[in-house]
């Protein structure tokens, strides 16, 4: 199979979820080496997952390496070009589902020894610390706006002359990873910072269909928030950037 944007988005997103949900599993499942190592480990792991996911997507054919429908939508609104939506978003969703399946396989013995069904779901999908639909939606909305603005301005700096204050373009994946790390540390405590519809939806589907012992509910009543709030945040982020900056 030849490298292509579709393949790049699929494989890059798969790696993102494998490493991102992998670190959550390492922290919250029983009898792992990283059990109870905490929020700092989770947020750092997700930041590194984004960085490696971007490099992987680039290598497999996606120069844009969105890995996130919110990023795809945000750039579409900013550039008024919606041509990538139909190919990028399905690839991202498939990749997210496959990444979640790999996490399940990686931690296969640990599902049985973990009694907490909520901890098992957390290895796949996000959930609120305090359940309040309006506040939860707002948290994801604000965090996603920051994600879109941050990704765009980092990319913009990467197109500038390094000798005049711009950054080398090859540094961009590291900075985007740091951006996601920062969002997790500062804003992620309310909802687990999905900021990516397929990061939540693909693994939640996997949780629903995989034979995980005593897994409990997949919490579909909450699932619309980490899908719709990032999309709306991406739209607003794209509009803000188009109006004020570009």
N, C-alpha and C positions, 0 to 999 in steps of 0.2 A: 504494500500500500504506500502510495506516494504521500509525502508531507502535504498538508493542506490546512487552511484556516479551520475547517470543521474538525479535522483530526487533532490539530493543536489545541483547540478549545476543549475537546473531549478529554484528551489525555492530561492536559494541564489541570483541568478541574478535577479529574480523578485523583491526581497526585495531591492536589490541594486538600481534598476531603480525606484521603488516606492519612496524611500527616496531621491535619487539623483535628479530625475526630479521633485519630489515633492517640494524640496527646491527651484528649479528654478521657479516653478509655484507660490510658495508663494511670491517670490520676484518680478516677472515681471507681473503677472496678476493684474487686477484692483480689488480694494475693498477687498483685503486680509489683514490679520493682519500684514503680513510682507512686504507689498508693498513698493518697492524702498529701501529695506534695504541693497542692494548692494552686491558687488563681494565677500567680506569677508564672508558674510553669505552663499553664494552659495558654495564657496570652502570648508568651514567648513562642510556644510551639506553633500557634496559629500564625504569628508574624513570619516565622521561618517557612511555614507551609505555603504562605502566599508567595514568598520569594522564590522558592524552589518550583512552585507551580508555574510562575511566570517564565522562568528559564526553560522549563519543560515544554510549555506551550510554544515558545519561540522555536525550540529545536524541532518540534513536530509540525511546524508550518503556520502558526498564528503569530504574526509579528505584533498584533495588537495585544494579545494575551489578556483578554478581559476577564475570563473565568467567572463571570458574574453578570447575570442579566441586568442588574442595576447599573453597572458600568456601561454595558452595551446601550441601554436606554439613555443614560446620561449623555454619552457621546453622540447618540442619534439626535437628541434634542439640541445639543450644543451646535452640531454641524448641520442640522436639518437634513440629515441623510439617514433613512431608516432601512437601508438595503441589507444591513447585516443581521437584523433581528431574526429573520426566518431561518438562518443557518446557525448563528451563534448560540441562540438560546436552547434549541433542542440538543445541540452538542454538549452544552454545559449541564443540562439536566441529566443526560445519559451518563456523563462523566461523574457527576455527583452521586448518582445511584451506584455505579460500579465501585467508586471509591469507598462508599459505605459498606458494600458487600466485602471488600477486601479488609476493612476494619473488623468486621464480624469474624472473618476467617483468622485474622491475625490474633485475636483475643479469644479464640474458640473455647478453651477450657474455663475461662473466667466468667462467662455468662452464667454458668450453672452454680458457681460458688458465690455469686453476688445476689443477695436477697432483695435488695432495693430496686423495685421496678423503675422508679424515677431516675435512679443513677444509670440504668441501662438505656432508658430513653435519651438521657443527656449525652450519651455516646453517639447519638445519631442526630438529634434535633435540639433546637433551643427551647427554652421555657422561661417564664417570668419568675423573678425572685418574689415579687408581690403581684398577684394576679389582679390587674386593673386594665381593662381593654384600652381605654383612652390613654392612660399613662404609658402602657407598653407600646402602643402604636407610636406615640410621640417620641419615645426613646429610640426606636428603630428609625423613625423618620429623621430625627436630628443627626443621629450617627451616620446615616447614609448620605445625607447632604454633605457632611464633613468629608466622608470618603470620596465622593465625586469631586468636590472642590480640591481636595488634597491630591488625588491622582492626576487631575488635569494640570494643576500648577506645577507639580513635580515633572510631568511630561513636558510642559512648556519650558521649564528651566533647562531641561535636557536638550532642547533645540537651540539654546543660546550659546554663544562663544564662551567656553570655559575661562578664557583669559579675561573676559569682561564680567565674570561673576556667575556664568552659567555652570551647569554640572555636566560631566561626561555622560552621554546617553546610556552607557553600560552600567552606570550606577543606579539607574532608575528602579530595577527590581528590588534592590536592597532598601531603597527609600520607601517604596510602596509597602514592603514588609514592615518597616518601622512605623509607617503610618497606621497600619492595621494593628500592630502591637500597641501603639499609643491609644487608639480608639478602644481597644479591649481593656486596657488598664484604667482609662479615665471614664468611659461611658458604658462599658460592657456589663457592669454589675447589676443592672436592672433587668435585662432580658437575655443576657448571654451573647449579645451583639451578632445577630445573624448577618445583617447588612448585605445579604445576598440571598435572593429567593431560592435558588437551587441548592445552596448550601444547607438550607433547612428542608425543602420539599423532597429532594432526591433521597437523602438519608431517612427521612420520615417514612417515605414509601417503603424503603428497604426494611425499616424496623417493623412495619405493618405486615410484611410478607415473609420475612425470614423466620426460621424455627428457633427463636430465642427462648430458652426456658423461663417460664413465669415472667414474661416481659411486660404484662399489663397493657394499658391503653397507649395508643400512639398520639393521643391528645389532639385530635383533629379540630376540636372546637377552638383551639388557640392558633392553629396552623395558618390561618389567613393573615395574621398580623405580620409574621416574618416574610411573607410573600408580598403583600400589598404595600406595607409601609416603606420598604426599600424601593419599590418601584415609584411610588409617589415622591419619595425623597430624591430619587435620581432625576425625575422630571423637574422638580423645583431646583435642584442643584444645577442642572443643565441650563435652565432658564436664567438663573442668577448669573452664571458665568457668561452667558451670551449677552445679557443686558449690561452688566457692569464691567466686564473684563475683556471679552474677545469681540 
